[in-house]
Structures are given as structure tokens and as C-alpha cells.
Amino acid sequence: MEPHEDIAKVLFSEEDIRTRVAEMGKELASLYETKQPLVLGVLSGSFVFMADLVRSIQPVPTGLHVDFARARSYAGKSTLSSGEVDVIMGKLPVRGRHVILVEDIVDTGNTTKHLIKGLMESGAETCALVALLNKKCRRVTDVGVSLEGFECPDEFVVGYGLDFNEEYRSLPYVGVLKPQCYQ
């Protein structure tokens, strides 16, 4: 498959992602075999990753539940965090649960820190952060990524759920967006 015309290069191919997500699912199945985990995806970017990840958690731990939270720190066409974080938690209670927080990308860590803090204050037993992409080079706040798909370079990436201005989410790979598309 040829990359979309707005993509400078493909960082992680569809096959790379499929293989790594399957490995991550097996690891989570082993870690949470008896813990009745709540897999909590952060919308909107994590939805593709989360769907594939949840299907890869085999065998399925008893009591595995799925929910979504919404967190937003980017506004409109900006590529930089606004610094303000709006969080809307999911509908399922987290008290006493082992939460697997699923992020598409962990960048500065600020948004994720707010989410983890909210989950722990709401009574989560534990909270493990699972990210498709870990952009360590931009980290401002240490959030302790428990399991990552790939380390991400300091590039503006889209695809596999990640967007710019709500576009490119449906690309089956993660690619670097050409600068002229966002500058």
C-alpha cells in the first residue's frame, strides 16, 4: 500500500503494528489473568489501537470490561498542547478495579497525569498505562508507561487512530505528516 500523499514517511507499518499489538495483548492476558481488569481507552485517538488490543488479550481474563474516557489538551488545528486538560471519565465505576489505561500516544505526559490522578482518586486499585506510542523525548511529566508499542521520535505522527484536525485516523499505519499539512 502506497502512503497517503500527505505522509512524509511511514514509521510503523500495518504489519509492525499488528505484530506488536498481538504481543502486548498476550502480555496483558498473563498479567491480568485473575484481576478482572477494566480496559479504559482514551478517546478519540486510542479507539483503533484499543479495539485491536482488546481482541488480542487472549485468553480473555474473567471480568474484563471495556470503557472509554475523554481527555483533551489540543485545540483545533494546533499541534501543541494547550496546557489545559478537560477530562470526562467513563461510565463504569473504577473503585477497586485494576485499570488498564489505553493511550494512542504519550507525549508530554501532562494529560495522562491528570487521567491517572483522577482514576486513583476515584478508587482504582491499580492503574497501568499502556500506550501504542511513547514519545519519551518530549516528556515533561513522568507518568510511568507500563507497556508501550513503540518508542516514537519527535515527529508529528498520524494514522491508526491518531489525527490532525480529525483527519488521517483511518490510515492503517503510523506515519509522519508532511509539515506543509499543519504549518
Residue pairs with C-beta under 8 A, 6 or more apart in sequence:
1 14
1 172
1 173
3 9
3 10
3 173
3 175
4 168
4 171
4 175
6 168
6 177
6 178
6 181
7 158
7 159
7 171
7 175
7 176
7 177
7 178
8 175
8 176
8 177
8 178
8 179
9 175
9 176
10 173
10 174
10 175
11 150
11 152
11 153
11 155
11 157
11 173
11 174
11 175
11 176
12 20
12 149
12 150
12 160
12 173
12 174
13 173
14 172
14 173
16 150
16 173
17 52
17 132
17 149
17 160
17 172
17 173
17 174
18 52
20 149
20 150
21 49
21 52
21 53
21 56
21 132
21 149
22 56
24 53
24 56
24 130
24 147
24 149
25 53
25 54
25 55
25 56
25 57
25 58
26 56
26 57
26 58
27 147
28 37
28 53
28 57
28 100
28 130
28 147
29 57
29 58
29 59
29 60
29 61
31 128
32 57
32 61
32 64
32 98
32 100
33 59
33 61
34 61
34 62
35 61
35 98
36 61
36 62
36 63
36 64
36 65
36 97
36 98
37 61
37 63
37 64
37 65
37 97
37 98
37 99
37 100
38 64
38 65
38 66
38 67
38 92
38 94
38 97
38 98
38 99
38 100
39 50
39 53
39 54
39 57
39 64
39 65
39 66
39 67
39 100
39 102
40 66
40 67
40 68
40 69
40 90
40 94
40 99
40 100
40 101
40 102
40 119
41 47
41 49
41 50
41 66
41 67
41 68
41 69
41 102
42 68
42 69
42 70
42 71
42 101
42 102
42 103
42 104
42 112
42 115
43 68
43 69
43 70
43 71
44 70
44 161
44 163
44 169
45 103
45 104
45 105
45 161
45 162
45 163
45 169
46 102
46 103
46 104
46 132
46 161
47 68
47 161
48 160
48 161
48 169
49 102
49 104
49 132
49 149
49 160
49 161
50 66
50 68
50 102
53 102
53 130
54 64
54 66
57 64
65 92
67 90
67 91
67 92
68 90
69 87
69 88
69 89
69 90
69 115
70 86
70 87
70 88
71 85
71 86
71 87
71 88
71 111
71 112
71 114
71 115
72 85
72 86
72 111
73 81
73 82
73 83
73 84
73 85
73 86
73 110
73 111
74 80
74 81
74 82
75 82
76 165
77 164
77 165
77 182
79 156
79 164
79 182
81 107
81 108
81 110
81 111
83 110
85 110
85 111
85 114
87 114
87 115
87 118
89 118
89 119
89 122
93 122
93 123
94 119
94 122
94 123
94 124
95 122
95 123
95 124
96 123
96 124
96 125
97 124
97 125
98 124
98 125
98 126
98 128
99 119
99 124
99 125
99 126
99 127
99 128
100 128
100 130
101 112
101 115
101 116
101 119
101 127
101 128
101 129
101 130
102 130
102 131
103 112
103 129
103 130
103 131
103 132
104 131
104 132
104 133
104 160
104 161
104 162
105 131
105 132
105 133
105 134
105 135
105 152
105 157
105 162
106 112
106 129
106 131
106 133
106 134
106 135
106 139
106 143
106 145
106 148
107 135
107 138
107 139
108 138
108 139
108 140
108 141
109 139
109 140
109 141
109 142
109 143
110 140
110 141
112 129
112 141
112 143
113 141
113 143
116 127
116 129
116 143
119 127
120 127
128 146
128 147
129 143
129 144
129 145
129 146
129 147
130 145
130 146
130 147
130 148
131 145
131 147
131 148
131 149
132 148
132 149
132 150
132 160
132 161
132 174
133 148
133 149
133 150
133 151
133 152
133 157
133 162
133 174
134 145
134 148
134 149
134 150
134 151
134 152
135 151
135 152
135 153
135 154
136 151
137 153
137 154
138 154
150 174
152 174
155 176
156 164
156 176
156 177
156 179
156 182
157 174
157 175
157 176
157 177
158 164
158 167
158 168
158 169
158 171
158 174
158 175
158 177
159 168
159 169
159 171
159 172
159 173
159 174
159 175
160 169
160 171
160 172
160 173
160 174
161 169
162 168
162 169
162 174
163 169
164 177
164 181
164 182
165 182
168 177
